[in-house]
């Protein structure tokens, strides 16, 4: 059975599983550059709330599904 998740849902699940979001796979350089231009602070590309806002403005960003990396090691910062 397939389920549709928003990036907010994905973020909640990542946190519930005590994982660390490492970034998206398969995004074009143009997409990443535009995102960084709109969100220039350090590590903004690791903020799923910012990506959620970006996707609302650019709904073609994630055609089909989210393809991303996570890690089991959460930073202690």
Backbone bond lengths (Angstrom), bond angles and torsions (degrees), N, CA, C in turn:
res aa  C-N    CA-C-N  psi(-1)  N-CA   C-N-CA  omega(-1)  CA-C   N-CA-C  phi
1 X - - - 1.448 - - 1.533 108.82 -
2 X 1.291 116.17 131.24 1.458 121.54 -178.73 1.522 110.50 -91.69
3 X 1.324 115.66 144.64 1.463 121.26 178.35 1.522 108.42 -130.77
4 X 1.312 116.25 139.89 1.460 121.12 178.49 1.520 109.39 -95.66
5 X 1.335 115.78 127.51 1.458 122.70 179.16 1.524 109.84 -115.86
6 X 1.309 116.53 143.17 1.468 121.42 168.24 1.530 106.71 -89.03
7 X 1.318 116.22 168.93 1.464 118.71 176.16 1.528 111.63 -65.66
8 X 1.308 117.20 -27.32 1.475 120.29 174.78 1.527 109.15 -65.28
9 X 1.338 117.09 -43.58 1.470 121.32 176.39 1.524 111.29 -61.48
10 X 1.322 116.35 -44.82 1.465 121.23 179.37 1.530 109.60 -59.81
11 X 1.325 116.45 -44.78 1.464 120.99 179.93 1.535 110.96 -60.05
12 X 1.321 116.59 -42.56 1.472 120.64 178.57 1.525 110.77 -61.93
13 X 1.321 116.67 -43.66 1.469 120.20 -179.65 1.522 111.61 -66.49
14 X 1.318 116.63 -41.27 1.469 120.10 177.27 1.526 110.22 -59.38
15 X 1.335 116.35 -44.50 1.465 120.24 178.57 1.525 111.93 -67.28
16 X 1.348 117.46 -40.89 1.469 120.99 178.63 1.524 111.72 -60.73
17 X 1.327 116.33 -32.62 1.458 121.35 -179.06 1.529 112.44 -90.68
18 X 1.342 115.52 4.21 1.463 122.32 179.27 1.535 111.98 56.83
19 X 1.337 114.64 43.18 1.453 121.50 178.11 1.514 110.12 -105.19
20 X 1.312 115.75 166.26 1.458 122.91 177.68 1.528 108.45 -115.07
21 X 1.324 117.26 126.29 1.459 122.03 177.11 1.516 109.02 -74.56
22 X 1.354 116.52 127.26 1.460 121.46 -176.97 1.524 113.39 -105.49
23 X 1.309 117.07 -14.74 1.459 119.74 178.46 1.517 112.72 132.97
24 X 1.314 114.21 170.78 1.458 121.67 -179.92 1.513 111.38 -90.35
25 X 1.300 115.19 151.80 1.452 123.62 174.40 1.531 106.55 -110.86
26 X 1.282 117.26 150.82 1.472 122.60 173.27 1.524 115.76 76.27
27 X 1.314 119.82 12.03 1.466 120.06 172.77 1.518 108.88 -86.31
28 X 1.318 116.50 145.13 1.459 119.52 179.10 1.525 110.47 -72.49
29 X 1.320 115.68 156.43 1.463 119.82 175.91 1.517 110.92 -60.00
30 X 1.340 116.84 -36.67 1.462 120.49 178.47 1.520 112.05 -61.57
31 X 1.307 116.61 -40.39 1.467 121.69 178.67 1.528 110.19 -65.79
32 X 1.304 116.69 -47.15 1.464 120.86 -179.76 1.523 110.80 -63.86
33 X 1.329 116.76 -41.73 1.467 120.45 178.81 1.521 111.53 -62.62
34 X 1.331 117.42 -41.78 1.463 120.62 177.74 1.530 110.26 -64.19
35 X 1.323 116.41 -43.97 1.462 120.18 178.13 1.523 110.56 -58.52
36 X 1.336 116.93 -47.15 1.471 120.83 -179.24 1.527 112.17 -66.71
37 X 1.326 117.55 -31.31 1.461 120.53 176.16 1.530 110.17 -65.78
38 X 1.321 116.29 -39.17 1.468 121.23 179.53 1.529 112.85 -80.35
39 X 1.326 116.44 -23.11 1.471 122.78 -177.59 1.525 108.63 -133.90
40 X 1.339 117.17 73.94 1.465 120.67 -168.72 1.533 116.45 -78.55
41 X 1.315 119.39 -4.36 1.463 117.99 -176.78 1.533 111.70 -73.01
42 X 1.305 115.43 159.54 1.460 123.12 -176.14 1.532 110.21 -58.45
43 X 1.320 115.17 132.81 1.465 123.88 177.33 1.529 114.51 63.45
44 X 1.323 117.81 20.43 1.465 119.69 178.25 1.528 111.19 -60.11
45 X 1.328 117.37 -28.23 1.463 120.98 -179.39 1.528 112.73 -67.97
46 X 1.323 117.27 -7.93 1.461 121.85 177.80 1.526 112.75 -100.70
47 X 1.323 116.99 5.65 1.465 122.70 -177.81 1.532 109.62 -101.27
48 X 1.323 116.07 104.83 1.462 120.02 -177.18 1.524 112.97 -67.51
49 X 1.318 118.13 -24.35 1.467 119.73 174.67 1.524 110.88 -66.17
50 X 1.332 116.68 -39.18 1.464 120.24 176.42 1.521 110.93 -67.02
51 X 1.324 117.33 -40.35 1.460 120.26 177.26 1.526 111.06 -65.05
52 X 1.306 117.58 -34.92 1.465 120.87 177.11 1.529 110.16 -61.62
53 X 1.324 116.81 -45.27 1.471 120.73 177.07 1.521 111.16 -63.48
54 X 1.320 116.51 -41.44 1.466 121.51 179.04 1.530 110.36 -61.58
55 X 1.326 116.19 -43.20 1.463 120.25 -179.53 1.530 111.63 -64.53
56 X 1.313 117.52 -33.71 1.473 119.97 177.44 1.527 111.08 -64.84
57 X 1.332 115.95 -35.57 1.466 120.98 178.25 1.527 111.09 -78.85
58 X 1.324 116.43 -36.93 1.469 123.18 -177.69 1.531 108.87 -123.91
59 X 1.337 117.59 77.10 1.472 120.56 -172.79 1.531 115.28 -65.08
60 X 1.315 118.33 -12.97 1.466 120.89 178.57 1.530 112.24 -83.36
61 X 1.319 117.20 -2.13 1.466 121.53 -174.74 1.523 112.14 -55.39
62 X 1.305 117.38 -48.30 1.463 121.98 -176.11 1.527 108.82 -116.07
63 X 1.318 115.73 77.50 1.465 119.60 -178.49 1.521 108.37 -74.02
64 X 1.307 115.67 119.40 1.465 120.50 176.18 1.511 114.75 95.37
65 X 1.334 117.19 -60.50 1.467 118.93 -177.42 1.526 110.45 -162.58
66 X 1.314 114.39 165.80 1.458 121.46 173.80 1.520 108.20 -87.32
67 X 1.305 116.53 131.08 1.461 122.85 179.33 1.525 106.64 -122.41
68 X 1.340 116.93 107.92 1.460 119.84 -172.01 1.518 111.49 -145.35
69 X 1.327 114.43 168.68 1.459 123.20 179.09 1.526 110.13 -114.06
70 X 1.322 115.32 143.87 1.467 121.85 172.67 1.527 108.40 -133.83
71 X 1.326 114.79 165.13 1.459 121.32 178.25 1.515 109.04 -131.95
72 X 1.311 115.72 152.97 1.461 120.05 177.00 1.519 112.25 -80.84
73 X 1.310 116.98 -14.01 1.458 120.42 -179.02 1.519 110.69 -94.59
74 X 1.320 116.55 107.41 1.458 121.34 176.62 1.509 109.76 -87.66
75 X 1.308 116.81 139.01 1.457 121.85 179.60 1.523 110.53 -64.87
76 X 1.306 116.57 145.94 1.459 121.01 178.77 1.519 112.20 -98.16
77 X 1.315 116.50 20.08 1.472 121.39 -179.27 1.509 109.75 -75.39
